[in-house]
């Protein structure tokens, strides 16, 4: 068997989706269900703004203008916004400012929390909700299970944690994102941080823009400990366009698409003998299959040109589990047909 990056290999160290090259396929050559991005693609206004950015000048330090635009969108003080190079930079910043010496992580969940905490010298304690301890990471809605905890239930647990980091990178895809979010509470609480990302909703992972909503004291501490130019000029320009009225129609189209497409895909998965999907929550669905997910992924890729996300990197997830993104209806139908053939055969 080959190693990571070689066709047919176990890819045990592949922690994220969206990289067909790791499986020997060229980008654009497969139908990619491994990365849960908006299938409408990057909004034209975002592409145009990023392309027009002045690359001969340094970007604005700490992306202050973008931070103010985000604060206005969320109705929170701009001093409570920290913009980063994707949510990943902010995950690492949070880990470096955890009270320690241990941090509880709700598992199975997104793969980046553990390495960030270990790099910060913290001892990771795999846990299940409700979490407690000096520090904790919680993904809500959770990736890969799709579980969404009510905002009130999370707030009730704050006294049990010194610092609770709630990753809401996928919350835009739930039915009531504003009602489920904790951004307003995190802007005034020293014990709560909320992470958000523009990557998934606006399908712009190449620009790397995320943000944290936290108490201003914590934002100022982060600013003293990080690169002031981590978010480039093209990323800042694209993100500002994403938050502008130019994407209003895109937002409406996404909101109209996600609910029906998600439910139809879930219903189709349930009808395939041998598959057991979790209840759908965001823009992806976790599924338990009849055997090793790595083998199923290989069959789908080689026979049908379709890539799914395996269990690698999701601590506590069984080897028979895989995750599929919710894409356009015709693409979802193609996935269902291919899965039915591969599972049966």
For each residue, the residues with C-beta under 8 A, 3 or more apart:
1: 8 9 10
2: 6 7 8 9 10
3: 6 9 10 11
4: 9 10 11 12 13 14 22
5: 9 11 21 22
6: 2 3 9 24
7: 2 23 24
8: 1 2 24 298
9: 1 2 3 4 5 6
10: 1 2 3 4 294
11: 3 4 5 14 22 23 294 310 312
12: 4 312
13: 4 312
14: 4 11 19 22 310 312 313
15: 111 112 312 313
16: 19 35 111 313
17: 32 34 35 36 307 309 323 325
18: 32 34 35 37 205
19: 14 16 22 23 34
20: 23 25 26 27 29 30 32 34 307
21: 5 24 25 26 27
22: 4 5 11 14 19
23: 7 11 19 20 297 301 307
24: 6 7 8 21
25: 20 21 29 30 301 305 307
26: 20 21 29
27: 20 21
28:
29: 20 25 26 305
30: 20 25 301 305 306 307
31: 304 305 306 307 327 331 334 335
32: 17 18 20 35 307 325
33: 306 307 308 309 324 325 327 335
34: 17 18 19 20 307 308 309 323 325
35: 16 17 18 32 205 309 325
36: 17 143 170 200 282 283 284 323 325 326
37: 18 199 200 203 205 325
38: 41 200 201 202 203 254 283
39: 203 257 325 326 327 328 331
40: 43 203 250 253 254 257
41: 38 203
42: 46 47 202 203 204
43: 40 46 47 202 203 241 242 246 247 250
44: 47 48
45: 48 49 241 242 244 246 247
46: 42 43 49 50 202 204 207 238 239 241 242 247
47: 42 43 44 50 51 238
48: 44 45 51 52 241
49: 45 46 52 53 237 238 240 241
50: 46 47 53 207 234 235 237 238 241
51: 47 48 234
52: 48 49 237
53: 49 50 232 233 234 236 237 238
54: 57 233
55: 233 234
56:
57: 54 233
58: 61 229 233
59: 63 229 231 232 233 235 236
60: 63 64 65 66 233 236
61: 58 64 228 229
62: 67 82 83 223 228
63: 59 60 66 67 83 231 236 239
64: 60 61 67 68 78
65: 60 68 69 236 240
66: 60 63 69 70 83 209 231 236 239 240 243
67: 62 63 64 70 71 78 81 82 83 211
68: 64 65 71 72 78 81
69: 65 66 72 73 239 240 243
70: 66 67 73 74 78 81 83 211 243
71: 67 68 74 75 76 77 78 80 81
72: 68 69 75 78
73: 69 70 243
74: 70 71 81 183 184 187 213
75: 71 72 184
76: 71 80 81 183 184 187 213
77: 71 80 187 216
78: 64 67 68 70 71 72 81
79: 216 219
80: 71 76 77 186 187 188 213 214 215 216 219
81: 67 68 70 71 74 76 78 211 212 213 219
82: 62 67 90 93 211 212 214 219 222 223
83: 62 63 66 67 70 209 210 211 231 236 239
84: 87 88 89 90 93 209 210 211 212 226 230 231
85: 88 89 208 209 210 230 231 235
86: 89 90 197 199 205 208 209 210
87: 84 90 91 167 169 195 196 197 199 210
88: 84 85 91 92 112 116 210
89: 84 85 86 92 93 210 226 230
90: 82 84 86 87 93 94 195 210 211 212
91: 87 88 94 95 112 113 116 137 165 167 195
92: 88 89 95 96 116 119 120
93: 82 84 89 90 96 97 212 222 225 226
94: 90 91 97 98 116 137 163 165 193 195 212
95: 91 92 98 103 113 116 117 119 120 122
96: 92 93 120 225
97: 93 94 163 218 221 222 225
98: 94 95 103 117 120 122 134 135 162 163
99: 134 135 162 163
100: 103 120 121 122 134 135
101: 121 122 123 134
102: 122 123 124 125 133 134 135
103: 95 98 100 117 122 123 124 125 133 134 135 136 137
104: 125 127 131 132 133 135 136 137 161
105: 109 113 114 117 124 125 126 127 136 137 315
106: 109 127 128 129 131 136 137 138 139 142
107: 126 127 128 314 315 316
108: 144 145 314 315 316 317
109: 105 106 113 137 138 139 142 143 144 314 315
110: 113 139 143 144 167 314
111: 15 16 114 115 313 314 315
112: 15 88 91 115 116
113: 91 95 105 109 110 116 117 124 137 139 167
114: 105 111 117 118 124 315
115: 111 112 118 119
116: 88 91 92 94 95 112 113 119 120
117: 95 98 103 105 113 114 120 122 124 137
118: 114 115 121 122 124
119: 92 95 115 116
120: 92 95 96 98 100 116 117
121: 100 101 118
122: 95 98 100 101 102 103 117 118 135
123: 101 102 103
124: 102 103 105 113 114 117 118
125: 102 103 104 105 133
126: 105 107 315 316
127: 104 105 106 107 131 133 136
128: 106 107
129: 106 138 149
130: 153 157 160
131: 104 106 127 136 138 157 160 161 164
132: 104 136 157 160 161
133: 102 103 104 125 127 136 160 161 162
134: 98 99 100 101 102 103 161 162 163
135: 98 99 100 102 103 104 122 161 162 163 164 165
136: 103 104 105 106 127 131 132 133 161 163 164 165
137: 91 94 103 104 105 106 109 113 117 165 167
138: 106 109 129 131 142 149 154 164 165 166 167
139: 106 109 110 113 142 143 166 167 169
140: 147 148 149 154 166 167 168 171 180
141: 146 147 148 170 171 173 174 180 281 282
142: 106 109 138 139 145 146 147 148 281
143: 36 109 110 139 146 169 170 282 284
144: 108 109 110 284 286 309 314 317 321 323
145: 108 142 278 281 286
146: 141 142 143 278 279 280 281 282 284 285 286
147: 140 141 142 278 281
148: 140 141 142 174 180 281 282
149: 129 138 140 153 154
150: 153 154 180
151: 154 155 179 180 181 182 185
152: 155 156
153: 130 149 150 156 157
154: 138 140 149 150 151 157 158 164 166 182
155: 151 152 158 182 185 192
156: 152 153
157: 130 131 132 153 154 160 161 164
158: 154 155 161 164 189 191 192
159:
160: 130 131 132 133 157
161: 104 131 132 133 134 135 136 157 158 164 191
162: 98 99 133 134 135 191
163: 94 97 98 99 134 135 136 191 192 193
164: 131 135 136 138 154 157 158 161 191 192 193
165: 91 94 135 136 137 138 193 194 195
166: 138 139 140 154 182 186 192 193 194 195
167: 87 91 110 113 137 138 139 140 194 195
168: 140 171 181 182 183 194 195 196
169: 87 139 143 195 196 197 199 200 210
170: 36 141 143 173 174 197 200 282 283 284
171: 140 141 168 174 177 180 181 196 282
172: 177 200 201
173: 141 170 177 200 201 258 282 283
174: 141 148 170 171 177 180 281 282
175: 259
176: 179 180
177: 171 172 173 174 180 181
178: 181
179: 151 176
180: 140 141 148 150 151 171 174 176 177
181: 151 168 171 177 178 184 194
182: 151 154 155 166 168 185 186 192 194
183: 74 76 168 186 187 194 196 213
184: 74 75 76 181 187 188
185: 151 155 182 188 189 192
186: 80 166 182 183 189 192 193 194 213 214 215
187: 74 76 77 80 183 184 213 214 215
188: 80 184 185 215
189: 158 185 186 192 215
190: 215 217 218
191: 158 161 162 163 164
192: 155 158 163 164 166 182 185 186 189 214
193: 94 163 164 165 166 186 212 213 214 218
194: 165 166 167 168 181 182 183 186 212 213 214
195: 87 90 91 94 165 166 167 168 169 210 211 212
196: 87 168 169 171 183 210 211 212 213
197: 86 87 169 170 200 201 209 210 211
198: 201 202 204 207 209 210 211 239 242
199: 37 86 87 169 202 203 204 205 207 208 209 210
200: 36 37 38 169 170 172 173 197 203 283
201: 38 172 173 197 198 254
202: 38 42 43 46 198 199 242 247 250
203: 37 38 39 40 41 42 43 199 200
204: 42 46 198 199 207 209 238 239 242
205: 18 35 37 86 199 208
206:
207: 46 50 198 199 204 234 235 238 239
208: 85 86 199 205 231 232 235
209: 66 83 84 85 86 197 198 199 204 231 235 236 238 239
210: 83 84 85 86 87 88 89 90 169 195 196 197 198 199
211: 67 70 81 82 83 84 90 195 196 197 198
212: 81 82 84 90 93 94 193 194 195 196 219 222
213: 74 76 80 81 183 186 187 193 194 196
214: 80 82 186 187 192 193 194 218 219 222
215: 80 186 187 188 189 190 218 219
216: 77 79 80 219 220
217: 190 220 221
218: 97 190 193 214 215 221 222
219: 79 80 81 82 212 214 215 216 222 223
220: 216 217 223 224
221: 97 217 218 224 225
222: 82 93 97 212 214 218 219 225 226
223: 62 82 219 220 226 228
224: 220 221
225: 93 96 97 221 222
226: 84 89 93 222 223 230
227: 230
228: 61 62 223
229: 58 59 61 232
230: 84 85 89 226 227
231: 59 63 66 83 84 85 208 209 235 236 239
232: 53 59 208 229 235 236
233: 53 54 55 57 58 59 60 236 237
234: 50 51 53 55 207 237 238
235: 50 59 85 207 208 209 231 232 238 239
236: 53 59 60 63 65 66 83 209 231 232 233 239 240
237: 49 50 52 53 233 234 240 241
238: 46 47 49 50 53 204 207 209 234 235 241 242
239: 46 63 66 69 83 198 204 207 209 231 235 236 242 243
240: 49 65 66 69 236 237 243 244
241: 43 45 46 48 49 50 237 238 244 246 247
242: 43 45 46 198 202 204 238 239 247
243: 66 69 70 73 239 240 247
244: 45 240 241 247
245: 248
246: 43 45 241
247: 43 45 46 202 241 242 243 244 250 251
248: 245 251 252
249: 252 253
250: 40 43 202 247 253 254
251: 247 248 254 255
252: 248 249 255 256
253: 40 249 250 256 257
254: 38 40 201 250 251 257 258
255: 251 252 258 259
256: 252 253 259 260
257: 39 40 253 254 260 261 328
258: 173 254 255 261 262 283 326
259: 175 255 256 262 263
260: 256 257 263 264
261: 257 258 264 265 326 327 328 329 332
262: 258 259 265 266 280 283 285 326
263: 259 260 266 267 280
264: 260 261 267 268 329 332
265: 261 262 268 269 280 285 324 326 332 335 336
266: 262 263 269 270 277 279 280 285
267: 263 264 270 271
268: 264 265 271 272 332 333 336
269: 265 266 272 275 277 285 287 324 336 339
270: 266 267 275 276 277
271: 267 268
272: 268 269 275 336 339 340 343
273: 343 344
274: 289 290 343
275: 269 270 272 287 288 289 290 339 343
276: 270 287 288
277: 266 269 270 280 285 286 287 288
278: 145 146 147 281 285 286 287
279: 146 266
280: 146 262 263 265 266 277 285 326
281: 141 142 145 146 147 148 174 278
282: 36 141 143 146 148 170 171 173 174
283: 36 38 170 173 200 258 262 325 326
284: 36 143 144 146 170 309 323 324 325 326
285: 146 262 265 266 269 277 278 280 323 324 326
286: 144 145 146 277 278 321 322 323
287: 269 275 276 277 278 321 322 323 324
288: 275 276 277 318 320 321
289: 274 275 293 296 320 321 322 343
290: 274 275 320 343
291: 295 296 320
292: 295 296 319 320
293: 289 296 297 308 310 311 319 320 321 322
294: 10 11 297 298 310 319
295: 291 292 298 299
296: 289 291 292 293 299 300 308 322 339 342 343
297: 23 293 294 300 301 307 308 310 322
298: 8 294 295 301 302
299: 295 296 302 303 304 342 345
300: 296 297 303 304 306 307 308 338 339 342
301: 23 25 30 297 298 304 305 306 307
302: 298 299
303: 299 300 338 341 342
304: 31 299 300 301 334 338 341 342
305: 25 29 30 31 301
306: 30 31 33 300 301 334 335 338
307: 17 20 23 25 30 31 32 33 34 297 300 301
308: 33 34 293 296 297 300 322 323 324
309: 17 33 34 35 144 284 322 323 324 325
310: 11 14 293 294 297 322
311: 293 314 317 318 319 320 321 322
312: 11 12 13 14 15
313: 14 15 16 111
314: 107 108 109 110 111 144 311 317 321
315: 105 107 108 109 111 114 126
316: 107 108 126
317: 108 144 311 314 321
318: 288 311 321
319: 292 293 294 311
320: 288 289 290 291 292 293 311
321: 144 286 287 288 289 293 311 314 317 318
322: 286 287 289 293 296 297 308 309 310 311
323: 17 34 36 144 284 285 286 287 308 309
324: 33 265 269 284 285 287 308 309 335
325: 17 32 33 34 35 36 37 39 283 284 309
326: 36 39 258 261 262 265 280 283 284 285 332
327: 31 33 39 261 331 332 335
328: 39 257 261 331 332
329: 261 264 332 333
330: 333 334
331: 31 39 327 328 334 335
332: 261 264 265 268 326 327 328 329 335 336
333: 268 329 330 336 337
334: 31 304 306 330 331 337 338
335: 31 33 265 306 324 327 331 332 338 339
336: 265 268 269 272 332 333 339 340
337: 333 334 340 341
338: 300 303 304 306 334 335 341 342
339: 269 272 275 296 300 335 336 342 343
340: 272 336 337 343 344
341: 303 304 337 338 344 345
342: 296 299 300 303 304 338 339 345
343: 272 273 274 275 289 290 296 339 340
344: 273 340 341
345: 299 341 342
